[in-house]
Amino acid sequence: MRCPLSATNKEIDEFIRSNYDWINERLEEERIFEKEMLKIQNNSKIFYRARELTIVFRERREKRILVSGNKFIIQDNKINPSAATIQVEDYLIDKASEYIIPRAKSLARHLGVDGKIKEVKLRKTKSKWGHCTSKGIIQFNWLIMLAPYSIIDYIITHEVCHLIYMDHSRHFWNLVESICPGHKDYVTWLNNHEHRFWFE
């Protein structure tokens, strides 16, 4: 717990006592989040397109990833957690390149601001799903490719709309809503599930 240097032990104890239930709820939430965080290991769970799948390592000559039934299959001639992690990263980056970049440019063209895009980047970040600078550089976290397409489209919409409004004003959110109705539900979904997409 962080507190001012001037705080007494009595004040600290009183704060903890008065916030005991809230503290326990947060600790339980953290425990659940830690348990649900993605680990690229054989037989562990992956939350992919809003479905919980089982990761299966399969030794085959052909290196690829495929989803079959309730399995997320990672195959290679020599498969281990380290190699599988790199393979999943490459897979998601490829998917993001194929899906996010064209859709972002297409939406910008639809809004008449494609000339404002200087570059669309893909980068794994620790906290943000997307970012747009005043210079027209839009960045997306490729981990979002684990989410349903409706969530991905919301992230794309959010960042492209920043090419018109570089803030989170009422005008900005009205524009987002006009393109992505029900965006508040997507924000709520992300808040509840985004911890399941992060892996080292």
LOZA-874397 format. One record per residue (C-alpha): residue number from 1; residue in one letter; x, y, z. Coordinates in pm, 1 decimal. Example, Ala and Ser with C-alpha at 12.3 -4.5 7.8 and 13.67 -1.06 7.14 Angstrom:
BEGIN
{n = 1, res = a, x = 1230.0, y = -450.0, z = 780.0}
{n = 2, res = s, x = 1367.0, y = -106.0, z = 714.0}
***
This chain:
BEGIN
{n = 1, res = m, x = 0.0, y = 0.0, z = 0.0}
{n = 2, res = r, x = 122.8, y = 348.6, z = -87.0}
{n = 3, res = c, x = 69.0, y = 631.6, z = 155.3}
{n = 4, res = p, x = 214.0, y = 974.7, z = 239.9}
{n = 5, res = l, x = 533.5, y = 967.6, z = 445.6}
{n = 6, res = s, x = 350.7, y = 1165.7, z = 712.4}
{n = 7, res = a, x = 82.1, y = 895.6, z = 760.2}
{n = 8, res = t, x = 89.9, y = 723.0, z = 1099.3}
{n = 9, res = n, x = 54.9, y = 349.1, z = 1153.2}
{n = 10, res = k, x = -278.7, y = 415.6, z = 1319.8}
{n = 11, res = e, x = -408.3, y = 601.7, z = 1011.4}
{n = 12, res = i, x = -286.2, y = 324.3, z = 782.8}
{n = 13, res = d, x = -451.6, y = 53.6, z = 995.7}
{n = 14, res = e, x = -775.9, y = 251.5, z = 1003.9}
{n = 15, res = f, x = -772.9, y = 294.6, z = 625.9}
{n = 16, res = i, x = -719.7, y = -79.8, z = 576.3}
{n = 17, res = r, x = -998.3, y = -166.4, z = 822.3}
{n = 18, res = s, x = -1246.0, y = 72.7, z = 663.1}
{n = 19, res = n, x = -1167.4, y = -56.7, z = 312.0}
{n = 20, res = y, x = -1127.4, y = -424.3, z = 402.0}
{n = 21, res = d, x = -1404.5, y = -555.7, z = 173.5}
{n = 22, res = w, x = -1291.3, y = -347.6, z = -123.2}
{n = 23, res = i, x = -929.6, y = -461.1, z = -78.1}
{n = 24, res = n, x = -1035.6, y = -826.7, z = -64.9}
{n = 25, res = e, x = -1247.2, y = -787.8, z = -378.1}
{n = 26, res = r, x = -951.8, y = -638.3, z = -566.6}
{n = 27, res = l, x = -719.3, y = -916.0, z = -446.2}
{n = 28, res = e, x = -968.7, y = -1179.4, z = -561.3}
{n = 29, res = e, x = -1002.1, y = -1003.8, z = -896.6}
{n = 30, res = e, x = -623.0, y = -1000.9, z = -934.6}
{n = 31, res = r, x = -609.2, y = -1371.5, z = -848.5}
{n = 32, res = i, x = -865.6, y = -1451.3, z = -1117.3}
{n = 33, res = f, x = -688.6, y = -1229.8, z = -1371.5}
{n = 34, res = e, x = -356.7, y = -1399.4, z = -1299.4}
{n = 35, res = k, x = -515.9, y = -1743.0, z = -1341.8}
{n = 36, res = e, x = -679.8, y = -1644.2, z = -1672.4}
{n = 37, res = m, x = -376.7, y = -1474.3, z = -1828.1}
{n = 38, res = l, x = -262.6, y = -1642.7, z = -2147.0}
{n = 39, res = k, x = 23.2, y = -1890.0, z = -2122.3}
{n = 40, res = i, x = 140.5, y = -2049.3, z = -2445.9}
{n = 41, res = q, x = 177.1, y = -2403.7, z = -2316.8}
{n = 42, res = n, x = 44.7, y = -2742.7, z = -2418.8}
{n = 43, res = n, x = -303.1, y = -2803.8, z = -2269.8}
{n = 44, res = s, x = -340.3, y = -2448.7, z = -2136.6}
{n = 45, res = k, x = -640.7, y = -2234.0, z = -2229.3}
{n = 46, res = i, x = -654.5, y = -1954.2, z = -2485.9}
{n = 47, res = f, x = -945.3, y = -1708.8, z = -2513.2}
{n = 48, res = y, x = -980.8, y = -1678.1, z = -2889.8}
{n = 49, res = r, x = -1271.8, y = -1501.1, z = -3062.6}
{n = 50, res = a, x = -1463.4, y = -1509.6, z = -2728.4}
{n = 51, res = r, x = -1427.5, y = -1888.6, z = -2703.7}
{n = 52, res = e, x = -1209.1, y = -2071.3, z = -2456.1}
{n = 53, res = l, x = -998.1, y = -2317.6, z = -2651.6}
{n = 54, res = t, x = -734.4, y = -2568.1, z = -2545.2}
{n = 55, res = i, x = -384.2, y = -2516.0, z = -2681.6}
{n = 56, res = v, x = -250.2, y = -2834.4, z = -2838.9}
{n = 57, res = f, x = 114.9, y = -2877.8, z = -2938.6}
{n = 58, res = r, x = 146.9, y = -3108.7, z = -3238.0}
{n = 59, res = e, x = 472.2, y = -3222.7, z = -3394.2}
{n = 60, res = r, x = 443.4, y = -3210.4, z = -3772.7}
{n = 61, res = r, x = 671.1, y = -3114.1, z = -4058.8}
{n = 62, res = e, x = 441.6, y = -2831.1, z = -4163.5}
{n = 63, res = k, x = 463.2, y = -2527.1, z = -3936.7}
{n = 64, res = r, x = 117.8, y = -2373.3, z = -3889.3}
{n = 65, res = i, x = -161.5, y = -2278.2, z = -3650.2}
{n = 66, res = l, x = -517.3, y = -2395.4, z = -3695.5}
{n = 67, res = v, x = -839.2, y = -2384.0, z = -3495.6}
{n = 68, res = s, x = -1037.4, y = -2707.0, z = -3498.0}
{n = 69, res = g, x = -1340.7, y = -2752.7, z = -3275.6}
{n = 70, res = n, x = -1236.6, y = -2646.8, z = -2927.1}
{n = 71, res = k, x = -863.7, y = -2675.9, z = -3001.4}
{n = 72, res = f, x = -604.9, y = -2412.7, z = -3090.6}
{n = 73, res = i, x = -342.3, y = -2628.1, z = -3257.3}
{n = 74, res = i, x = 17.6, y = -2511.9, z = -3287.1}
{n = 75, res = q, x = 230.2, y = -2742.5, z = -3494.9}
{n = 76, res = d, x = 595.6, y = -2756.4, z = -3590.8}
{n = 77, res = n, x = 859.7, y = -3021.7, z = -3633.0}
{n = 78, res = k, x = 1007.6, y = -2932.2, z = -3293.3}
{n = 79, res = i, x = 747.9, y = -2770.2, z = -3070.1}
{n = 80, res = n, x = 801.6, y = -2623.2, z = -2723.9}
{n = 81, res = p, x = 656.5, y = -2324.0, z = -2533.0}
{n = 82, res = s, x = 928.4, y = -2088.2, z = -2652.7}
{n = 83, res = a, x = 894.4, y = -2176.7, z = -3020.5}
{n = 84, res = a, x = 514.8, y = -2185.8, z = -2991.3}
{n = 85, res = t, x = 507.8, y = -1833.6, z = -2843.3}
{n = 86, res = i, x = 705.1, y = -1697.0, z = -3139.3}
{n = 87, res = q, x = 473.5, y = -1883.5, z = -3376.2}
{n = 88, res = v, x = 161.2, y = -1735.1, z = -3213.1}
{n = 89, res = e, x = 312.8, y = -1387.1, z = -3231.3}
{n = 90, res = d, x = 389.8, y = -1427.4, z = -3601.9}
{n = 91, res = y, x = 41.9, y = -1565.8, z = -3662.8}
{n = 92, res = l, x = -129.8, y = -1269.3, z = -3492.5}
{n = 93, res = i, x = 93.5, y = -1014.3, z = -3666.3}
{n = 94, res = d, x = 10.6, y = -1171.0, z = -4004.6}
{n = 95, res = k, x = -361.8, y = -1167.9, z = -3923.0}
{n = 96, res = a, x = -340.0, y = -804.1, z = -3809.5}
{n = 97, res = s, x = -156.5, y = -705.6, z = -4128.4}
{n = 98, res = e, x = -424.4, y = -872.6, z = -4340.1}
{n = 99, res = y, x = -722.2, y = -735.7, z = -4146.6}
{n = 100, res = i, x = -647.9, y = -422.1, z = -3944.0}
{n = 101, res = i, x = -433.7, y = -220.1, z = -4184.9}
{n = 102, res = p, x = -666.6, y = -246.0, z = -4489.9}
{n = 103, res = r, x = -977.6, y = -178.0, z = -4279.4}
{n = 104, res = a, x = -821.2, y = 123.9, z = -4111.6}
{n = 105, res = k, x = -726.0, y = 271.0, z = -4448.4}
{n = 106, res = s, x = -1066.2, y = 188.3, z = -4594.6}
{n = 107, res = l, x = -1249.6, y = 358.8, z = -4305.4}
{n = 108, res = a, x = -1025.0, y = 664.0, z = -4333.9}
{n = 109, res = r, x = -1104.2, y = 678.5, z = -4706.2}
{n = 110, res = h, x = -1477.6, y = 650.0, z = -4627.1}
{n = 111, res = l, x = -1447.5, y = 942.3, z = -4383.0}
{n = 112, res = g, x = -1245.4, y = 1146.8, z = -4632.2}
{n = 113, res = v, x = -934.0, y = 1157.6, z = -4415.4}
{n = 114, res = d, x = -715.2, y = 895.1, z = -4581.5}
{n = 115, res = g, x = -474.9, y = 1175.0, z = -4673.8}
{n = 116, res = k, x = -412.9, y = 1231.9, z = -4303.6}
{n = 117, res = i, x = -271.7, y = 882.4, z = -4250.0}
{n = 118, res = k, x = 104.5, y = 886.8, z = -4260.2}
{n = 119, res = e, x = 156.3, y = 529.1, z = -4141.2}
{n = 120, res = v, x = -28.7, y = 238.2, z = -3980.3}
{n = 121, res = k, x = 190.6, y = 42.4, z = -3739.5}
{n = 122, res = l, x = 147.0, y = -284.6, z = -3553.5}
{n = 123, res = r, x = 315.9, y = -314.7, z = -3217.1}
{n = 124, res = k, x = 270.2, y = -514.5, z = -2898.7}
{n = 125, res = t, x = 230.8, y = -264.7, z = -2617.1}
{n = 126, res = k, x = 173.1, y = -315.2, z = -2245.8}
{n = 127, res = s, x = -140.8, y = -111.7, z = -2193.9}
{n = 128, res = k, x = -295.7, y = 33.2, z = -2511.0}
{n = 129, res = w, x = -490.7, y = -133.3, z = -2790.6}
{n = 130, res = g, x = -445.1, y = 160.4, z = -3023.7}
{n = 131, res = h, x = -299.6, y = 505.9, z = -3056.9}
{n = 132, res = c, x = -324.5, y = 791.3, z = -3306.5}
{n = 133, res = t, x = -85.8, y = 1084.4, z = -3319.7}
{n = 134, res = s, x = -146.7, y = 1435.0, z = -3452.8}
{n = 135, res = k, x = 106.4, y = 1352.6, z = -3727.7}
{n = 136, res = g, x = -119.4, y = 1079.7, z = -3866.5}
{n = 137, res = i, x = 58.8, y = 775.4, z = -3730.7}
{n = 138, res = i, x = -189.8, y = 511.8, z = -3614.7}
{n = 139, res = q, x = -67.1, y = 221.7, z = -3407.3}
{n = 140, res = f, x = -253.9, y = -98.0, z = -3319.8}
{n = 141, res = n, x = -164.3, y = -369.9, z = -3073.4}
{n = 142, res = w, x = -167.4, y = -693.5, z = -3273.2}
{n = 143, res = l, x = -277.7, y = -890.7, z = -2965.3}
{n = 144, res = i, x = -628.5, y = -757.8, z = -3033.6}
{n = 145, res = m, x = -650.7, y = -1019.9, z = -3310.1}
{n = 146, res = l, x = -739.3, y = -1267.9, z = -3035.1}
{n = 147, res = a, x = -1066.0, y = -1076.0, z = -2982.2}
{n = 148, res = p, x = -1390.0, y = -1107.5, z = -3182.6}
{n = 149, res = y, x = -1399.0, y = -906.6, z = -3506.2}
{n = 150, res = s, x = -1661.9, y = -670.4, z = -3362.5}
{n = 151, res = i, x = -1412.8, y = -566.1, z = -3092.8}
{n = 152, res = i, x = -1132.0, y = -529.6, z = -3346.8}
{n = 153, res = d, x = -1355.2, y = -311.1, z = -3564.1}
{n = 154, res = y, x = -1434.3, y = -90.4, z = -3265.0}
{n = 155, res = i, x = -1062.0, y = -40.5, z = -3196.0}
{n = 156, res = i, x = -1004.8, y = 48.0, z = -3562.6}
{n = 157, res = t, x = -1298.3, y = 291.5, z = -3556.7}
{n = 158, res = h, x = -1177.9, y = 455.2, z = -3237.3}
{n = 159, res = e, x = -830.5, y = 530.5, z = -3370.6}
{n = 160, res = v, x = -935.7, y = 637.2, z = -3720.5}
{n = 161, res = c, x = -1191.2, y = 879.6, z = -3571.1}
{n = 162, res = h, x = -900.6, y = 1046.4, z = -3393.6}
{n = 163, res = l, x = -784.5, y = 1165.0, z = -3734.3}
{n = 164, res = i, x = -1085.7, y = 1397.5, z = -3719.2}
{n = 165, res = y, x = -1108.2, y = 1464.9, z = -3344.2}
{n = 166, res = m, x = -784.5, y = 1440.5, z = -3146.2}
{n = 167, res = d, x = -973.7, y = 1419.0, z = -2817.7}
{n = 168, res = h, x = -1253.7, y = 1229.2, z = -2647.7}
{n = 169, res = s, x = -1513.3, y = 1502.5, z = -2684.0}
{n = 170, res = r, x = -1885.0, y = 1451.4, z = -2741.4}
{n = 171, res = h, x = -1825.8, y = 1506.6, z = -3115.4}
{n = 172, res = f, x = -1565.8, y = 1228.9, z = -3116.9}
{n = 173, res = w, x = -1792.9, y = 977.1, z = -2941.4}
{n = 174, res = n, x = -2087.9, y = 1071.5, z = -3164.4}
{n = 175, res = l, x = -1875.4, y = 994.2, z = -3469.1}
{n = 176, res = v, x = -1762.7, y = 662.5, z = -3318.6}
{n = 177, res = e, x = -2126.0, y = 573.3, z = -3241.0}
{n = 178, res = s, x = -2236.3, y = 657.6, z = -3595.9}
{n = 179, res = i, x = -1985.2, y = 406.1, z = -3733.8}
{n = 180, res = c, x = -1988.0, y = 153.5, z = -3452.3}
{n = 181, res = p, x = -2329.4, y = 149.7, z = -3280.3}
{n = 182, res = g, x = -2320.3, y = 4.3, z = -2929.9}
{n = 183, res = h, x = -1951.7, y = 84.9, z = -2885.3}
{n = 184, res = k, x = -2004.4, y = 114.7, z = -2508.7}
{n = 185, res = d, x = -2077.0, y = -258.1, z = -2495.9}
{n = 186, res = y, x = -1746.4, y = -324.7, z = -2670.0}
{n = 187, res = v, x = -1560.4, y = -106.8, z = -2419.3}
{n = 188, res = t, x = -1722.9, y = -300.8, z = -2134.6}
{n = 189, res = w, x = -1634.1, y = -632.0, z = -2300.7}
{n = 190, res = l, x = -1271.7, y = -525.1, z = -2335.5}
{n = 191, res = n, x = -1252.5, y = -411.8, z = -1973.8}
{n = 192, res = n, x = -1377.8, y = -752.8, z = -1864.6}
{n = 193, res = h, x = -1164.8, y = -970.4, z = -2091.7}
{n = 194, res = e, x = -853.7, y = -787.4, z = -2213.0}
{n = 195, res = h, x = -633.1, y = -940.1, z = -1942.2}
{n = 196, res = r, x = -679.3, y = -1276.0, z = -2115.8}
{n = 197, res = f, x = -493.2, y = -1162.1, z = -2428.9}
{n = 198, res = w, x = -158.8, y = -1065.3, z = -2275.4}
{n = 199, res = f, x = 131.4, y = -1309.8, z = -2278.1}
{n = 200, res = e, x = 507.5, y = -1288.7, z = -2248.7}
***
